Amino acid sequence: MAEEIVSAILEQMTAITIDKAIEAWSLVQGSEKEVKRLETNFKALRLELEDAEEKEYEDKRVKHWLDKFRDVSYDMEDVLDEWETAVQQLQTDPSGSASVRKWKVCPFVSCFSSGSQVVRRYNIATKIKEINEEVDGIVRDKVRFELIKRKIKQPRRPETTSFVDVSELIGRDAMKEEIISILLCDDKCRNVPTITLIGMGGIGKTALAQLIYNDHRIQTHFSKTIWVCASDPFDQTQIASAILGDLDPDSLISLKKTTLQSALSKISEKLTTEKFLFVFDDVWTERDQDWEPLKVAFKYGMPGSCILVTTRKESVARRMKSPHVVPLQLLSEEMCWLILSQKAFSGRSQASREILEDIGREIANKCQGLPLAAKTIGGLLQDKQGREEWQNVLNNVIWKSSFAHEIFSPLLLSYYDLPSPIRQCLSYCAIFPNSFTIYKDELVQCWMAQGYLNSDDNGRRELIGEDYFKYLATRSFFQDFEKDTSGSIISCKMHDMVHEFVQFLTEHRFVTEEVPRNSTLDISSKRVRHLRLVIQSWDSSPLSICRIEKLRSLVVVSDNETSGDVLQDLLSRSKLLRFLEFDSLHLRPEQVADGMKNLIHLRYLSLISCSGLENLPESVCELINLQSLNLRDCWDLRKLAVGMGKLINLRYLCIKECPLLSYYPKGIRHLTSLTRLSGIKVRVDQSDGNEFSIGDLENLDLLGGNLCVELIGDELNWAEANRAKLHNKIHLKRTDIWICSLNIKKEEVLKALNPPSTLLVELFDYQKWLDFDCARFTRKMMQEKKTEMKIIEKTRIALRVQKAALQFIAECSSGSRKSTSD
């Protein structure tokens, strides 16, 4: 992750000092050597950072060194951002010597007078010199302690075998039977079929494969069963030799020098008389060329032969062309308890079990369905004697515990297998709380705000983000996907253990803090860069929050009336923010306006589910670097800012679920960098100088994904609709158009817009949909009423029956007493 930060810094330095050379060097006059020295140091360090990152969880000194380096790198990014923003101001201000501005943008230090240029030049040059001194110290520490060169025992992929005590494997009996039934069903096809077991690290893929492999029916059915651990690095010759050694040891010995060619020739010869089952456990390689020669040799096996593969990657199943892909599900809480108790109570008395079982079951629930976690924690509990020690394990957050590294070993392997740019994207998910619904598009915007999606092609950044998301999703880092009608992922969640894992990776850098009533918060002892604040009450100000000056992300969650003074203080000291989110706050427009003045670095502003915000303040339009604006679920919002057209860097505008929003300024047409536009009302009857109309989509050719528009007006202006030029929107996948007037026909809209045949366009009649929805609601209510009446009637009948029965019993008792007296 540090390597990617350095790469981004070097790219930004190049962009500033070369692409904008005249203005850039004018701001650091006299400090040119310092800039060059800084660039040289960063280039030298970049070569060694990836190796250092893989050692930081094994060696505390390396971790401490990396933390210091990350801090300096963040500081350098901030200075470069200030430098680049200053260059933009020079290029756009009339008093500057560069190009004429498109819009009047207020500078971030009042005006751009000659005096302010001198001050800014001094500030930027001084900061670069200070950072240089810190980087020099970091380089000296690296050399002095030989931090990078020292050989550290790395977490490696352990070699697996087929040998296991099957009595200890719990919870996969049904899946075992399902897969065995497939294996025992002789398939006469020429190609050897493959069954692939997929799941996150620690979910029990190897254990299930061992259960299947050792089943007596499998050993009887196949004339040859061979287990191969295929972990990275994938060595074809070594794997072929291992298979040949099991098939015919003499043939392997007879080969003077084992080559891939010689081994495969012998294998294909031997397989002609064998119906085999090969188990390839823990496969990581996704390269077709690694598998191709092996698969060709396997075709010589007898009909009914099979291959069983375990992997963490969906892409492996695709490469293997598996007709049977089996995703492993999490175990139940009861199964986790059985696994944990099997280890924890080994050698203990029944009395001890009874004393500890209630706490043990709660600990098992923390394993979140992962058998490896249950087994590991169960082994840890073997040495814990009394309730107090067990209670300490229960109270410990796993990622902060002494056994965290052992629990997270399988996930660390998956993490290190990720490309470096994607590692930092995964780590950023620590900003979300546990079990949080993560919207894919919003997550991609968060990554972009932090500078994680660098590309020479500015228009491709969202596509890169989507690729990174898919990469993580296919490796089981995300789950519980919600998809749209076309199958595209809308949102997801993280498994609780994966979420704890990313917190383990980002300890002290990503922090969630709850601020209870009548208390303050001090985070000065941590290296916090990304903070989520959950404020229960604004009665007391969290004014003692220290070290928030270097925050890059701030999320504030509260459902109470906000204090303007507290909010103002919070934002006035968090000037380096790239991402700011207010979630469920009650905001007044002036509170937002006052807080925006100094946020020149801000890339993403999110005001989701905020009440009280009736209009978007004009000060938001002065955020020159803003790329993403999210106003989702702002139910009181009625009006966007008139100056929206100033946000020339805006790429993402989300205004979904804002039912009262009725004013969309004409300036939106100037946002030619927009790649996502979600939920907008456009006039379709005219084009005036104030409101956004359908024709104003004309130059927004970078729009991609799904576009949803609502047509306002009682008639269709054909010329205005045709001006939208949908045929130029080549990045759009789908367009949903809601027609609000009964006077406008779907056919006319489709003809006037003339979309390309490749674009999926869905037209909806809003009034008919509303009538249908109301009718559907009425039918539902009537059905519920009928059901309710039936229940009431049945209750009445039951009461009558009960009354008759009681009366009958009373009469019988009376008759009995009368007979007795007679």
Secondary structure in CASP SS format (residue, H / E / C, confidence):
PFRMAT SS
TARGET T0000
AUTHOR 0000-0000-0000
METHOD secondary structure of the structure
MODEL  1
M C 1.00
A H 1.00
E H 1.00
E H 1.00
I H 1.00
V H 1.00
S H 1.00
A H 1.00
I H 1.00
L H 1.00
E H 1.00
Q H 1.00
M H 1.00
T H 1.00
A H 1.00
I H 1.00
T H 1.00
I H 1.00
D H 1.00
K C 1.00
A H 1.00
I H 1.00
E H 1.00
A H 1.00
W H 1.00
S H 1.00
L C 1.00
V C 1.00
Q C 1.00
G C 1.00
S C 1.00
E H 1.00
K H 1.00
E H 1.00
V H 1.00
K H 1.00
R H 1.00
L H 1.00
E H 1.00
T H 1.00
N H 1.00
F H 1.00
K H 1.00
A H 1.00
L H 1.00
R H 1.00
L H 1.00
E H 1.00
L H 1.00
E H 1.00
D H 1.00
A H 1.00
E H 1.00
E C 1.00
K C 1.00
E C 1.00
Y C 1.00
E C 1.00
D C 1.00
K H 1.00
R H 1.00
V H 1.00
K H 1.00
H H 1.00
W H 1.00
L H 1.00
D H 1.00
K H 1.00
F H 1.00
R H 1.00
D H 1.00
V H 1.00
S H 1.00
Y H 1.00
D H 1.00
M H 1.00
E H 1.00
D H 1.00
V H 1.00
L H 1.00
D H 1.00
E H 1.00
W H 1.00
E H 1.00
T H 1.00
A H 1.00
V H 1.00
Q H 1.00
Q H 1.00
L H 1.00
Q H 1.00
T H 1.00
D C 1.00
P C 1.00
S C 1.00
G C 1.00
S C 1.00
A C 1.00
S C 1.00
V C 1.00
R C 1.00
K C 1.00
W C 1.00
K C 1.00
V C 1.00
C C 1.00
P C 1.00
F C 1.00
V C 1.00
S C 1.00
C C 1.00
F C 1.00
S C 1.00
S H 1.00
G H 1.00
S H 1.00
Q H 1.00
V H 1.00
V H 1.00
R H 1.00
R H 1.00
Y H 1.00
N H 1.00
I H 1.00
A H 1.00
T H 1.00
K H 1.00
I H 1.00
K H 1.00
E H 1.00
I H 1.00
N H 1.00
E H 1.00
E H 1.00
V H 1.00
D H 1.00
G H 1.00
I H 1.00
V H 1.00
R H 1.00
D H 1.00
K H 1.00
V H 1.00
R H 1.00
F H 1.00
E C 1.00
L C 1.00
I C 1.00
K C 1.00
R C 1.00
K C 1.00
I C 1.00
K C 1.00
Q C 1.00
P C 1.00
R C 1.00
R C 1.00
P C 1.00
E C 1.00
T C 1.00
T C 1.00
S C 1.00
F C 1.00
V C 1.00
D C 1.00
V H 1.00
S H 1.00
E H 1.00
L C 1.00
I C 1.00
G C 1.00
R C 1.00
D H 1.00
A H 1.00
M H 1.00
K H 1.00
E H 1.00
E H 1.00
I H 1.00
I H 1.00
S H 1.00
I H 1.00
L H 1.00
L H 1.00
C C 1.00
D C 1.00
D C 1.00
K C 1.00
C C 1.00
R C 1.00
N C 1.00
V C 1.00
P C 1.00
T E 1.00
I E 1.00
T E 1.00
L E 1.00
I E 1.00
G C 1.00
M C 1.00
G C 1.00
G C 1.00
I C 1.00
G C 1.00
K H 1.00
T H 1.00
A H 1.00
L H 1.00
A H 1.00
Q H 1.00
L H 1.00
I H 1.00
Y H 1.00
N H 1.00
D C 1.00
H H 1.00
R H 1.00
I H 1.00
Q H 1.00
T H 1.00
H H 1.00
F C 1.00
S C 1.00
K E 1.00
T E 1.00
I E 1.00
W E 1.00
V E 1.00
C E 1.00
A C 1.00
S C 1.00
D C 1.00
P C 1.00
F C 1.00
D C 1.00
Q H 1.00
T H 1.00
Q H 1.00
I H 1.00
A H 1.00
S H 1.00
A H 1.00
I H 1.00
L H 1.00
G H 1.00
D H 1.00
L H 1.00
D C 1.00
P H 1.00
D H 1.00
S H 1.00
L H 1.00
I H 1.00
S H 1.00
L C 1.00
K C 1.00
K C 1.00
T C 1.00
T C 1.00
L H 1.00
Q H 1.00
S H 1.00
A H 1.00
L H 1.00
S H 1.00
K H 1.00
I H 1.00
S H 1.00
E H 1.00
K H 1.00
L H 1.00
T C 1.00
T C 1.00
E C 1.00
K C 1.00
F E 1.00
L E 1.00
F E 1.00
V E 1.00
F E 1.00
D E 1.00
D E 1.00
V E 1.00
W C 1.00
T C 1.00
E C 1.00
R C 1.00
D H 1.00
Q H 1.00
D H 1.00
W H 1.00
E H 1.00
P H 1.00
L H 1.00
K H 1.00
V H 1.00
A H 1.00
F H 1.00
K C 1.00
Y C 1.00
G C 1.00
M C 1.00
P C 1.00
G C 1.00
S C 1.00
C E 1.00
I E 1.00
L E 1.00
V E 1.00
T E 1.00
T E 1.00
R C 1.00
K C 1.00
E H 1.00
S H 1.00
V H 1.00
A H 1.00
R H 1.00
R H 1.00
M H 1.00
K C 1.00
S C 1.00
P C 1.00
H E 1.00
V E 1.00
V E 1.00
P E 1.00
L C 1.00
Q C 1.00
L C 1.00
L C 1.00
S C 1.00
E H 1.00
E H 1.00
M H 1.00
C H 1.00
W H 1.00
L H 1.00
I H 1.00
L H 1.00
S H 1.00
Q H 1.00
K H 1.00
A H 1.00
F C 1.00
S C 1.00
G C 1.00
R C 1.00
S C 1.00
Q H 1.00
A H 1.00
S H 1.00
R H 1.00
E H 1.00
I H 1.00
L H 1.00
E H 1.00
D H 1.00
I H 1.00
G H 1.00
R H 1.00
E H 1.00
I H 1.00
A H 1.00
N H 1.00
K C 1.00
C C 1.00
Q C 1.00
G C 1.00
L C 1.00
P H 1.00
L H 1.00
A H 1.00
A H 1.00
K H 1.00
T H 1.00
I H 1.00
G H 1.00
G H 1.00
L H 1.00
L H 1.00
Q C 1.00
D C 1.00
K C 1.00
Q C 1.00
G C 1.00
R H 1.00
E H 1.00
E H 1.00
W H 1.00
Q H 1.00
N H 1.00
V H 1.00
L H 1.00
N H 1.00
N C 1.00
V C 1.00
I H 1.00
W H 1.00
K H 1.00
S C 1.00
S C 1.00
F C 1.00
A H 1.00
H H 1.00
E H 1.00
I H 1.00
F H 1.00
S H 1.00
P H 1.00
L H 1.00
L H 1.00
L H 1.00
S H 1.00
Y H 1.00
Y H 1.00
D H 1.00
L C 1.00
P C 1.00
S H 1.00
P H 1.00
I H 1.00
R H 1.00
Q H 1.00
C H 1.00
L H 1.00
S H 1.00
Y H 1.00
C H 1.00
A H 1.00
I H 1.00
F C 1.00
P C 1.00
N C 1.00
S C 1.00
F C 1.00
T C 1.00
I E 1.00
Y E 1.00
K H 1.00
D H 1.00
E H 1.00
L H 1.00
V H 1.00
Q H 1.00
C H 1.00
W H 1.00
M H 1.00
A H 1.00
Q C 1.00
G C 1.00
Y C 1.00
L C 1.00
N C 1.00
S C 1.00
D C 1.00
D C 1.00
N H 1.00
G H 1.00
R H 1.00
R H 1.00
E H 1.00
L H 1.00
I H 1.00
G H 1.00
E H 1.00
D H 1.00
Y H 1.00
F H 1.00
K H 1.00
Y H 1.00
L H 1.00
A H 1.00
T C 1.00
R C 1.00
S C 1.00
F C 1.00
F C 1.00
Q E 1.00
D E 1.00
F E 1.00
E E 1.00
K E 1.00
D C 1.00
T C 1.00
S C 1.00
G C 1.00
S C 1.00
I E 1.00
I E 1.00
S E 1.00
C E 1.00
K E 1.00
M C 1.00
H C 1.00
D H 1.00
M H 1.00
V H 1.00
H H 1.00
E H 1.00
F H 1.00
V H 1.00
Q H 1.00
F H 1.00
L H 1.00
T C 1.00
E C 1.00
H C 1.00
R C 1.00
F E 1.00
V E 1.00
T E 1.00
E E 1.00
E E 1.00
V E 1.00
P C 1.00
R C 1.00
N C 1.00
S C 1.00
T C 1.00
L C 1.00
D C 1.00
I C 1.00
S C 1.00
S C 1.00
K C 1.00
R C 1.00
V C 1.00
R C 1.00
H E 1.00
L E 1.00
R E 1.00
L E 1.00
V E 1.00
I E 1.00
Q C 1.00
S C 1.00
W C 1.00
D C 1.00
S C 1.00
S C 1.00
P C 1.00
L C 1.00
S C 1.00
I C 1.00
C C 1.00
R C 1.00
I H 1.00
E H 1.00
K H 1.00
L C 1.00
R C 1.00
S E 1.00
L E 1.00
V E 1.00
V E 1.00
V E 1.00
S C 1.00
D C 1.00
N C 1.00
E E 1.00
T C 1.00
S C 1.00
G H 1.00
D H 1.00
V H 1.00
L H 1.00
Q H 1.00
D H 1.00
L H 1.00
L H 1.00
S H 1.00
R C 1.00
S C 1.00
K C 1.00
L C 1.00
L C 1.00
R C 1.00
F E 1.00
L E 1.00
E E 1.00
F E 1.00
D E 1.00
S C 1.00
L C 1.00
H E 1.00
L C 1.00
R C 1.00
P H 1.00
E H 1.00
Q H 1.00
V H 1.00
A H 1.00
D H 1.00
G H 1.00
M C 1.00
K C 1.00
N C 1.00
L C 1.00
I C 1.00
H C 1.00
L C 1.00
R C 1.00
Y E 1.00
L E 1.00
S E 1.00
L E 1.00
I E 1.00
S C 1.00
C C 1.00
S E 1.00
G C 1.00
L C 1.00
E C 1.00
N E 1.00
L C 1.00
P C 1.00
E H 1.00
S H 1.00
V H 1.00
C H 1.00
E H 1.00
L C 1.00
I C 1.00
N C 1.00
L C 1.00
Q C 1.00
S E 1.00
L E 1.00
N E 1.00
L C 1.00
R C 1.00
D C 1.00
C C 1.00
W C 1.00
D C 1.00
L C 1.00
R C 1.00
K E 1.00
L C 1.00
A C 1.00
V H 1.00
G H 1.00
M H 1.00
G H 1.00
K H 1.00
L C 1.00
I C 1.00
N C 1.00
L C 1.00
R C 1.00
Y E 1.00
L E 1.00
C E 1.00
I C 1.00
K C 1.00
E C 1.00
C C 1.00
P C 1.00
L C 1.00
L C 1.00
S C 1.00
Y E 1.00
Y C 1.00
P E 1.00
K H 1.00
G H 1.00
I H 1.00
R H 1.00
H H 1.00
L C 1.00
T C 1.00
S C 1.00
L C 1.00
T C 1.00
R E 1.00
L E 1.00
S E 1.00
G E 1.00
I E 1.00
K E 1.00
V E 1.00
R E 1.00
V C 1.00
D C 1.00
Q C 1.00
S C 1.00
D C 1.00
G C 1.00
N C 1.00
E E 1.00
F C 1.00
S E 1.00
I H 1.00
G H 1.00
D H 1.00
L H 1.00
E C 1.00
N C 1.00
L C 1.00
D C 1.00
L C 1.00
L C 1.00
G C 1.00
G E 1.00
N E 1.00
L E 1.00
C E 1.00
V E 1.00
E E 1.00
L E 1.00
I E 1.00
G C 1.00
D C 1.00
E C 1.00
L C 1.00
N C 1.00
W H 1.00
A H 1.00
E H 1.00
A H 1.00
N H 1.00
R C 1.00
A C 1.00
K C 1.00
L H 1.00
H H 1.00
N H 1.00
K C 1.00
I C 1.00
H C 1.00
L E 1.00
K E 1.00
R E 1.00
T E 1.00
D E 1.00
I E 1.00
W E 1.00
I E 1.00
C C 1.00
S C 1.00
L C 1.00
N C 1.00
I C 1.00
K C 1.00
K H 1.00
E H 1.00
E H 1.00
V H 1.00
L H 1.00
K H 1.00
A H 1.00
L H 1.00
N C 1.00
P C 1.00
P C 1.00
S C 1.00
T C 1.00
L C 1.00
L E 1.00
V E 1.00
E E 1.00
L E 1.00
F E 1.00
D E 1.00
Y H 1.00
Q H 1.00
K H 1.00
W H 1.00
L H 1.00
D H 1.00
F H 1.00
D H 1.00
C H 1.00
A H 1.00
R H 1.00
F H 1.00
T H 1.00
R H 1.00
K H 1.00
M H 1.00
M H 1.00
Q H 1.00
E H 1.00
K H 1.00
K H 1.00
T H 1.00
E H 1.00
M H 1.00
K H 1.00
I H 1.00
I H 1.00
E H 1.00
K H 1.00
T H 1.00
R H 1.00
I H 1.00
A H 1.00
L H 1.00
R H 1.00
V H 1.00
Q H 1.00
K H 1.00
A H 1.00
A H 1.00
L H 1.00
Q H 1.00
F H 1.00
I H 1.00
A H 1.00
E H 1.00
C H 1.00
S H 1.00
S H 1.00
G H 1.00
S H 1.00
R H 1.00
K H 1.00
S H 1.00
T H 1.00
S H 1.00
D C 1.00
END
